[in-house]
Amino acid sequence: MNYSNVSNNTVSNIRGLLGSNRESIETLSRSTGISLSTLKRRLLNKAPFTLDEITAIAKHFGITPGMLVDGDLFKINKNTPAATGVSTK
């Protein structure tokens, strides 16, 4: 897996988690301490997420950082709380 795939997977997973939990990026920003402008840039794939950001976002959703970056979270396991729409909080 190359960097581009990891970045795309991470963005896809975060967007999916936000949608399945009906959360805004503003909520994610407040919870993680990542500025809104930074989150927007990252979610547009204009800049990569840092390890600290990935860790904070994973913690917010109650998953491991590895789950956030490794493959498509919603295709890997359809029974995860995020994939079923059950809040992970």
N, C-alpha and C positions, 0 to 999 in steps of 0.2 A: 504494500500500500504506500502510495507516495503522499507528499505533503498536501498537494491539491485535493486529493480524495479525503484526507483527514479533515481539512478545513471545510470542505463541502458537507461532509457527514456531520460535523459539529454544528454548523449553521442549520442544516436540515433538522437535526435532533432538537436543537433549542427552539426553533420555530414550531416544531410539532408539540413539544412540551408546553410551550406557551399557549398554543391553541387548545390542547386537550385539557389543560387546567384553567382555561378561560382567563388567562392573565395577560396583562399588558407589559410592554417592555419598560414602562415607567415603574411598575411594581417590581420587576426584576432588578432594575437599576437601584431602587431604594433598598431592596433586600440584600443585594450583593455589594453595594458601595461602588459599583462600576458606573461611571457617569453615563447619562443618557446618550450624549453625543458619541461616546466610545462604543456603547452597545450598538447604536445604529450603524456606525462604520463597520463594526465586526459582522453584523448580520447582513450587510450588503457585500461582504467578502472583500472589502476595500483594505482591510488590515487583519492580520491573524489574531486570534485570541491568545492571550498569554496563559501559561500554566496556572498562575494565581487566579485568573479570571475563570478558567475552566473549572478549577477546584471550587470556587465560590458559587458558580452556577450549578454545578452538580450537587453541592450541599443544599442549595435552595430547593432543588427538586427531589432531594432525598435519594439520589443515585450516586454511583461511583463516577469519578472522572473518566475512567475507561469506558463506561457505558455511553458517556456523552460523545466520545470521539470515535468509537469503534463501530463502524458500519451504521446501518439505518436502524435505529432503536425500535422503530415501529414495525420493521420487517423481521428483525431478529427474534423478538418475543412478543407475540400479540397479547400475552397475558400480563404484561407489566402494568402497574397502576396507570402509568402515563398513557399507554396504548389503549386502555379500556376506558379512559376518561375519568377514572377515580383519582381524586386529589392525592398527591404524595405528601401532603402536609398533615 
